[in-house]
Amino acid sequence: MAYKITDDCISCGACADACPVSCISEGDSKYVIDADSCLSCGACAGTCPVGAPVEE
């Protein structure tokens, strides 16, 4: 299952830097994950200071 980023996101970019396939980009109010490219590796969740990335 792909990850998604909740509204808890503070737009720090830590998740995007940690993603091995670069499927995370900056959205209008928070970062977003391209579910089709997500490997569900959890690297984003492991680096997020507020726990915004969660499995769908």
N, C-alpha and C positions, 0 to 999 in steps of 0.2 A: 504494500500500500504506500502511496506517495505521502509526503509530508505536506502540510499547509502551514501558513503563518497566521496566527491569531491577531486580534486587535491589540494584544499586549505589546506588540512590536514597537520599539523605540527608534527604529531606523538607524541603528548604529553601523550596520553592514558586516558585522562579525560572521553572520551566517553565510553571506555571499562569498566572503573570503575563504571560508572553510569548505565550501561545496566543491567536490572533485570533478563535477561535470558542468559547472558554471550554469546551473539552471535557476539560480536565484537572482532576481533583478529588483531594482528600486521601483516601487509603484508610487501612486499618488500620495497615499497616506501611510504606507507601510511597505516592506519588502514582500515580494510575491515569488512563489515557486511554480515553475512550469511542470505540472504533474506528469506530462508525457515523457519528460527527460529525467525526472527524479529517480534515483536508484534506491531510495528508502534506506540509505546507509546510516542516517542519524547524525552525520557530522555537524549539520547545522544546529540540531538540538543540543549537541554537546558543547557548543561554543556560545550559544545565546545566553547573555546575562540575565534575561527575564523569562526564559522558557517559552518563547513565542512559537517556535516550530513544534508542531505536534503531528502524530500520525493520523491520517484521515480514517 
